[in-house]
Amino acid sequence: MDIYLPQTSTGPAPVVVYVHGGGWMSGSRNDEIAKTFFGELTQRSFLVASLDYRLAPKYKFPAQIEDVKCAIRHLRANATQYNLDPNHIGAMGGSAGGHLVSLLGVTDPSLGWDVGMYPEQSSQIQAVIDMFGPMDIIALFKNSSIKVGEQVFGVPNNSDPVLESYSPLAYITPDDPPFLILQGDLDSVVPVEQSLLLRDRLETTGVPVEFIIVKNAGHGWRPKGGEMQPGLEELIQIVADFFDQNLR
C-alpha cells in the first residue's frame, strides 16, 4: 500500500482506504482515477491508504477480499506508527474495487476471509463509497463472453450459484456502515441496475445510503455525450463531504 499523509493533523487521523478496479485481474494502487480524490482528502486531514491486492487469474477469489481485509487489520495494528485513528476507517473503490469495498463493509469474520496477519485486529470499517461496482455477479456476467466465473472466481461458468456468495447483496444487515453509491448513467460495463440493486437492498434493510447518478458518465467517469453532471470536481467534494460526515 501507499500511504498519503494528511496535510495538516492535530492528532490521530481518520483513514480512507482506496481499492482499485480492473476486473479483479488488473490495475494497481497507482490508479489515476484514485489520485484525483487524494488531494482533497489529505487537505481535510484524512490519511489515505491506496492498496494493491493479488490479481486473478493467478490468484482466484477470495484472495482479493482477503488482502483488502488484511490491509485494514494492518492499519489498525500499526495505528501508532501511522498516527491514525483505528476507530474511524472508511473505504472507497471503483468497479471491481467498488465490489471489494462493499464486501468489506457488509461481511464479518464468520465467512473465513479474515486470514493472514494481525488476526487479533478487526477488518470492519465505518463508511463505504461504492463507485459503479458489480453487486450481483451472476446477473452482470451470465450472458458475457468474458469468463469471469472461471478466471476470477474459479467456477465452471458465469451462472454458477457459488457466485451469489461473492456478491455483496448476500450479506447486508441493519448494522452495516453507511454507504454512498456513485454511478454513471451511461455506464455500459457495470450498468445502473447493479447500483440500484445495492441501493434498494440497503434501504430495505435500514442501512443509511446516499445514491447519486452522474449524468453523461460512462465507466470510470469517462464523459459520454456531454458534460458530466455532477462533474469530477464536484464528485471530489461529495466524496470528501461524505467521509467528513461519517468518519469524524
HUJORA-V261723 format. One record per pair of residues at least 6 apart in sequence whose ideal C-beta (glycine too) atoms are under 8 Angstrom apart, sorted by the first residue. I is the first residue (numbers start at 0). J is the second residue. Records with the same first field share a line. If there is no record, write none. Layout:
I = J + J
//
This chain:
0 = 28 + 48 + 49 + 50 + 51 + 70 + 73
1 = 28 + 29 + 48 + 49
2 = 46 + 47 + 48 + 81
3 = 37 + 40 + 41 + 46 + 47 + 48 + 49
4 = 12 + 41 + 46
5 = 12 + 41 + 43 + 44 + 45 + 46
6 = 41 + 42 + 44
7 = 42 + 44
8 = 44 + 82
9 = 44
10 = 82 + 84
11 = 78 + 82 + 83 + 84 + 85
12 = 44 + 45 + 46 + 82 + 83 + 84
13 = 44 + 45 + 46 + 83 + 84 + 87 + 88 + 89 + 242 + 246 + 247
14 = 45 + 46 + 47 + 48 + 74 + 83 + 84 + 87 + 88 + 89 + 246
15 = 40 + 45 + 46 + 47 + 48 + 89 + 90 + 91 + 242 + 246
16 = 47 + 48 + 49 + 50 + 67 + 70 + 71 + 74 + 88 + 89 + 90 + 91 + 100 + 124
17 = 28 + 30 + 33 + 36 + 37 + 47 + 48 + 49 + 50 + 90 + 91 + 92 + 96
18 = 50 + 52 + 67 + 90 + 91 + 92 + 96 + 99 + 100 + 103
19 = 26 + 27 + 28 + 30 + 33 + 49 + 50 + 51 + 92 + 93 + 95 + 96
20 = 26 + 30 + 32 + 92 + 93 + 94 + 95 + 96 + 97 + 132 + 219
21 = 27 + 54 + 94 + 95 + 96
22 = 94 + 95 + 145 + 147 + 151
23 = 54 + 55 + 60 + 63 + 95 + 98 + 147 + 151
24 = 54 + 55 + 56 + 150 + 151
25 = 54
26 = 54 + 95 + 96
27 = 51
28 = 49 + 50 + 51
29 = 49
30 = 49 + 93 + 96
32 = 93 + 219 + 220
33 = 49 + 93
35 = 231 + 235
36 = 91 + 235 + 238 + 239
37 = 47 + 49
39 = 235 + 236 + 238 + 239
40 = 47 + 238 + 239 + 242
41 = 47
43 = 239 + 242 + 243
45 = 239 + 242 + 246
46 = 81 + 82 + 83
48 = 70 + 74
50 = 66 + 67 + 70
51 = 66
52 = 62 + 63 + 66 + 67 + 70 + 99
53 = 62 + 63 + 66
54 = 63
55 = 62 + 63 + 150 + 151 + 152
56 = 150 + 151
59 = 151 + 152 + 153
60 = 151 + 152 + 153 + 165
61 = 112 + 165
63 = 95 + 99
64 = 99 + 102 + 103 + 106 + 112
65 = 112 + 113 + 114 + 115
66 = 115
67 = 90 + 99 + 100 + 103
68 = 103 + 112 + 113 + 122
69 = 113 + 114 + 115 + 116 + 117 + 122
71 = 88 + 90 + 103 + 120 + 121 + 122 + 123 + 124
72 = 113 + 115 + 116 + 117 + 118 + 120 + 121 + 122
73 = 116 + 117 + 120
74 = 81 + 83 + 85 + 88
75 = 85 + 88 + 117 + 120 + 121
76 = 116 + 117 + 119 + 120
78 = 84 + 85
86 = 125
87 = 125 + 246 + 247
88 = 124 + 125 + 246
89 = 124 + 125 + 126 + 127 + 128 + 176 + 242 + 245 + 246
90 = 100 + 103 + 104 + 124 + 126 + 127 + 128
91 = 100 + 127 + 128 + 129 + 130 + 238
92 = 98 + 99 + 100 + 128 + 129 + 130 + 132
93 = 130 + 131 + 132 + 219
94 = 130 + 131 + 132 + 133 + 188 + 189 + 218 + 219
95 = 132 + 133
96 = 130 + 132
97 = 129 + 130 + 131 + 132 + 133 + 189
98 = 129 + 132 + 133 + 134 + 167
99 = 132
100 = 124 + 127 + 128 + 129 + 132
101 = 127 + 129 + 132 + 134 + 167 + 178 + 197
102 = 165 + 167 + 170
103 = 122 + 124 + 127
104 = 124 + 127 + 167 + 175 + 176 + 178
105 = 167 + 170 + 171 + 172 + 175
106 = 112 + 170
107 = 123
108 = 122
110 = 170
113 = 122
123 = 176
124 = 176
125 = 176 + 245 + 246
126 = 176 + 177 + 178 + 179 + 241 + 242 + 245 + 246
127 = 176 + 177 + 178 + 179
128 = 178 + 179 + 180 + 181 + 238 + 241 + 242
129 = 178 + 179 + 180 + 181 + 194 + 197
130 = 180 + 181 + 182
131 = 181 + 182 + 183 + 186 + 188 + 189 + 193 + 194 + 218 + 219
132 = 167 + 189 + 193 + 194 + 197
133 = 139 + 140 + 166 + 189 + 193
134 = 166 + 167 + 168 + 193 + 194 + 196 + 197
135 = 166 + 168 + 193 + 196
136 = 147 + 152 + 157 + 162 + 163 + 165 + 166
137 = 157 + 158 + 159 + 160 + 162 + 163 + 166
138 = 192 + 193 + 196
139 = 189 + 193
140 = 147 + 148 + 157
141 = 157 + 158
142 = 157
143 = 157
145 = 157
146 = 157
147 = 157
148 = 154 + 155 + 156 + 157 + 158 + 159 + 162
149 = 155 + 156
152 = 159 + 161 + 162 + 165
154 = 161 + 162
163 = 169
167 = 197
168 = 196 + 197 + 200
171 = 200 + 201 + 204 + 206
172 = 204 + 206
173 = 204 + 205 + 206
175 = 201 + 204 + 206
176 = 206 + 245
177 = 206 + 207 + 208 + 209 + 245
178 = 197 + 201 + 206 + 207 + 208 + 209
179 = 208 + 209 + 211 + 237 + 238 + 241
180 = 194 + 197 + 198 + 208 + 209 + 210 + 211
181 = 211 + 213 + 234 + 237 + 238
182 = 191 + 193 + 194 + 210 + 211 + 212 + 213
183 = 191 + 212 + 213 + 215 + 216 + 217 + 218 + 220 + 223 + 227
184 = 191 + 212 + 213 + 214 + 215 + 216
185 = 215 + 216 + 217 + 223 + 224
186 = 216 + 217 + 218
187 = 217 + 218
188 = 217 + 218
189 = 218
191 = 212
194 = 210
195 = 210
197 = 208
198 = 208 + 210
201 = 207 + 208
202 = 208
209 = 241
211 = 229 + 237
213 = 220 + 227 + 228 + 229 + 234
214 = 225 + 227 + 228
215 = 222 + 223 + 224 + 225 + 226 + 227 + 228
216 = 222 + 223 + 227
217 = 223
220 = 227 + 231 + 234
229 = 237
//
